[in-house]
Structures are given as C-alpha cells and as structure tokens.
C-alpha cells in the first residue's frame, strides 16, 4: 500500500465516511472527527489527481444548481449592511463549505455499488442504535414519553426519523433481499418507538402522510396501501387511548392555539421575523443576523423565551434575514428539487429519485416549525444521502439517465 496512491487515498476516505455514517446519530463529536479525516483525504486525493464527476450537471439538474447558486447570492447580498456580518460569514461557511464537504468526500471516495449500500446500511444502523439509546433513556425515566433522543438533539432526531421511516418502508416493500427486508422492518418499527418517545409534534403530523405516499408509490396493489394506512391509524388511536402522555401531546396539536410553544412562535418569534422583513423587504436584516436583531431590537413585550437564537422556521428565517430575494430562491429551490425528483421517478421508475424526494422533503416539512436548515448533523446526513444517490445514478447511468432521456423523446 502506498500512502499517496490515488486508490489508497480513496480507500481511506471511504473508511472514514463509514466511521462518520456509523457515528452520525450517536455522537456529533466523533462524527466530526471522521468527517475531518474524510475531508483531509478528499483534499489529498484532489491534490494528487483532479477527480471527475461524470454528468454532474445532468444528474443534479441545471435548474437545481442555478437556484442553489441564486440562494447563495441572495445570502451574500443580504450581508451587505447586515446587522451581524461575522455570524453571517460563519453560517455561510458551515452551510456551503463545511457541511457539504460530506457530499464532496462521497463523490470523490465512493464509486462502487457495494460501497453505496454499505454506507446506507451504516446510516440506518446508527439510527437504530440511537433508537435503542432513546429507549434506554425512557426506561431510566420510568417508561414515560418525553423528549428522549439518544445521542442527538431531540429536534435533529425528529428530522432523522422523518427521513428514515418512509425510506425504510420503501425498502420493506420494494427490496429484493429477503433478509435485508426483514432487517428494514425491524429498524422501521424500532424507529416508530423512537418517534413516540421523542414527541416532536411536527414529525408526528408529517410522518403518516409521507409514509402513506411512499407506500402508495411503491405498492403495486393499492388496496394494500389503504389497509396499511388504516392499520397505522388504528395503532395510533390505541396509543392515544391508553397513554396519557401521548394523549396530552396529541391534544396540544389539536388545540394548537392554546399550546405554549406554538403561541411563543406564532405571536412573538414569527411576528418579530415579520417585522424584520417589513423593515428590510428586499434583502432582509442580513444572513445570520436574526439572533442579534431579535435580542436587541425586535423582541416583543411579553416574550417568554427571549433567549431563542433562530425563528423556528426555515421560511421565516429566510424571510427575515434575506428578504424577498432569499425567500423566493429558497422556496423555488424546494419546489424545483421536489418536482424534478418526482418527474424523473415517474419517467424512469428508479427508486433512487424517491429517496431524494423524501429525504429532501423530510427536512423541509419539519422546517415549517423548526430551523432544520441550520441543524449540523441533519444537513450532513442529507448531503451524504445526496452524494450516495448521485454515485448510484452515475454508476447506473445506463438504466437511470438513458431511461429518463428515452422517456422524454
């Protein structure tokens, strides 16, 4: 083995990515160590020989690339005269350099089908181990439901569960390996337990329609999907009736106007974000400036959580910090990415596009009431999923891209 040989550099980078995937839901510190090593291997590989990314613009999609760059430009423009430029540059570095380094490392160091499968399995294993950790936390607390989240922040855990459950359900339905399908079923039901223990309400609301949609798209006989949805609803109703903690949590969703945290967001945090936009409609108060502006200028009398650092919503955060330019680019990116993935799946029948569709929308839908766009581990996991999907499509371009182009003709 030669330390500077391209093949050996890529092999090391792949093993570092395996370490990152396994630690991703358990320890951010350990995951960051492996990510740093993978990034170093990627730079070393780039120095030795510039890598090639076959059909990058074609696979990612030129409209998606254009809108991502438009969002980046809107964020840069908002920092001209922004209230807290230092925070803006720090966030820009995280969002557009540090966290996407997972994507770059995946593109550079992962090439084979078995490597994609192994990394996907390690991501699932990390979530399963975290589910067991959360279950242990609940047992230590007397078996109660709470904000149990294992080694993750509870909101990031909720996003990870909302991402994983539809994808695991898809594999349970469409997977070819019988043993792996049973393992996916075990991971699915264990993650359902984690979902209830975590208690993130937006995730509770979104998980059933996302799973129902995944089942509907992947099931040949649609009546099975209907039966599954009814069975899931029945199980939920049973939990609702026998568990006081689940009952109380669900009632806080039904009676949203009376809920403490929703009142805080709606009447104070989001109202302050709206005022920021009203005062700076074109480019906002500046990327990364919400915390400073909220604490020093825009906090409303009566706010019971004056320490909040963000707007608890991707949309309200972009609206307040980047104005009409930022929110337009952000929403357009959300919609175009989703439509492109759905359209390519419809034309090709390749499930990899559904993986992108559900992973992306899990982050965006949870982001209606949480700033998921700024959750480190959430976005790193998404960038790895995106990188694995790209490698899969590039590797199987004969069946993915050609089928897509043939369908367009």
RATA-V148617 format. One record per run of one state. SS is the DSSP state (H for helix, E for strand, C for the rest). FROM is the first residue (numbers start at 0). TO is the last residue. Records with the same first field share a line. If there is no record, write none. Layout:
BEGIN
SS = FROM-TO + FROM-TO
END
This chain:
BEGIN
C = 0-4 + 23-26 + 48-54 + 60-60 + 78-83 + 98-99 + 109-111 + 140-152 + 174-176 + 198-199 + 218-220 + 242-242 + 254-254 + 258-258 + 279-288 + 298-312 + 348-350 + 366-370 + 374-374 + 395-399 + 408-408
H = 5-22 + 27-47 + 55-59 + 61-77 + 84-97 + 100-108 + 112-139 + 153-173 + 177-197 + 200-217 + 221-241 + 243-253 + 255-257 + 259-278 + 289-297 + 313-347 + 351-365 + 371-373 + 375-394 + 400-407
END
